[in-house]
Amino acid sequence: MTQTEALDLFLRFASLSLLAVGGALGTAPEMRRFLVDERHWISGVQFTDSIAIAQAAPGPNILFVTLLGWQAGGALGAFAATAGLMLPSSVVTWSAWRWKRASEDAPLVAAIRLGLSPLAIGLTASAGWVVAAGSNHGDLRMWALTLVTVVIVATTRLNMLWLIGAGALLGALGWVG
């Protein structure tokens, strides 16, 4: 990865940083479009696998951004992607936190909080769709498992570890994979 490409990666992820309401995973569809479809720096499988590996690893959820950057451009790409996504949102968050503390009782603070909730849910749902589409590969059994999982999560308070365990069992039995 050249320095110009690293700067392009940094600037693109910096702009996404300002849209990462509810977390960086909400911007995954645009990251995929940029890295896989537009630049061809990584494959769709590498993209999905990077998210899966980072989500399974202990630590912050943002690790997938560093892994995507690493896959796209080694250490320089990892730094550009991570700094790009972290820097602008951190500055905005710090500034907003200071303003919120000073204006805790203002109606605008409550309105912003209420307004951002649907946005965060929508961005997270779109990221879920990108990950599911990238890992299900047209397998109807995987789509059925995805649909059942979404319904269970949406309608019950079942601990996610049970769903992960059920998915692992289905994979071990060869039903999905």
CORKAFEN-V364318 format. One record per run of one state. SS is the DSSP state (hx for helix, st for strand, lp for the rest). FROM is the first residue (numbers start at 1). TO is the last residue. Records with the same first field share a line. If there is no record, write none. Layout:
SS=FROM-TO, FROM-TO
//
This chain:
lp=1-2, 18-23, 39-43, 57-62, 103-106, 137-139, 156-159, 173-177
hx=3-17, 24-38, 44-56, 63-102, 107-136, 140-155, 160-172
//
